[in-house]
Amino acid sequence: MSELDEYLNFAKELAKEAGEIMSLSFANGTSREWKEDRTPVTEADTKINSLVIERIKAKYPDHGVWGEEESHNLGVQMTWVCDPVDGTMPFSHGLPISTFALALARDGQPIVGVVYDPFMKRMFYAAKGTGAYLNGDRIQVSDKDDLKDALLDEEGLRDSTKPVIPTGDGYIEELIEAGARPLKLWAVVLPSALVAAGEFTATIFNVPKPEDGAAIKIIVEEAGGKVTDLFGNEQRYDQPTKGYIASNGKVHQQLVDIIARHKDSQ
């Protein structure tokens, strides 16, 4: 077994453990508290984040963990980047569209990524140079080359308390004028994983959180797509980011250009 295979298998098993916690919490009714950034946190978020740190400390003591709720041993070459429950807002209000996301970044670049949807038992995963998969089947992005009827998810563009760039409703209006169909789910990882599967054309995330983009970076690009910051540039995923665009690659520059126009208009 190669080193990448070992890391990927470890991440997949950990994702299943996290999924069990999510499912049990969801079934029993989830209470929430509110953080300073006006986003909710549940017991499942903190419990899963602690589990990830515990498992990684035991298996890979030299590695670090960047977690949304808690981190460990940051600043090392090998860093696991975890979003314990992406989409805590819908999760805590009874909507089953949330996921667990985990990636391993070497020098800030993801080399392994897993996204697990415990409600539909969907495991999206990829390792560098080996392709992207959904429950064992190879997946690839769509070949759509324009925004007409393109299904997009946008998060944080109008309501984030800490946006990468200030962008108002004019951005959405331009997308709609181009024929796109923008959604807002309050959960960016699942639609981003579905970009890799060819169901969504793109997602846009205007928040500087690497935990939402690290696994997506490797999964979407191994499926033939493209993931950059909001300005079309490469970035590290073991530190605060400049948001991200995840796309099938063919519409990527169009989205970068639209965002740039509205950034410049602020």
Secondary structure, DSSP 8 states (H G I E B T S, - for coil): --HHHHHHHHHHHHHHHHHHHHHHHHHT----EE-TTS-EE-HHHHHHHHHHHHHHHHH-TT-EEEESS--BSTTSSEEEEEEEEE-HHHHHTT----EEEEEEEETTEEEEEEEEETTTTEEEEEETTS-EEETTEEE------SSTT-EEEEESTTT-SS-SS---HHHHHHHHHTT-EEE--S--HHHHHHHHTTS-SEEEE-S--GGGTHHHHHHHHHTT-EEE-TTS----SSS----EEEE-SSSHHHHHHHHHHHHHT-
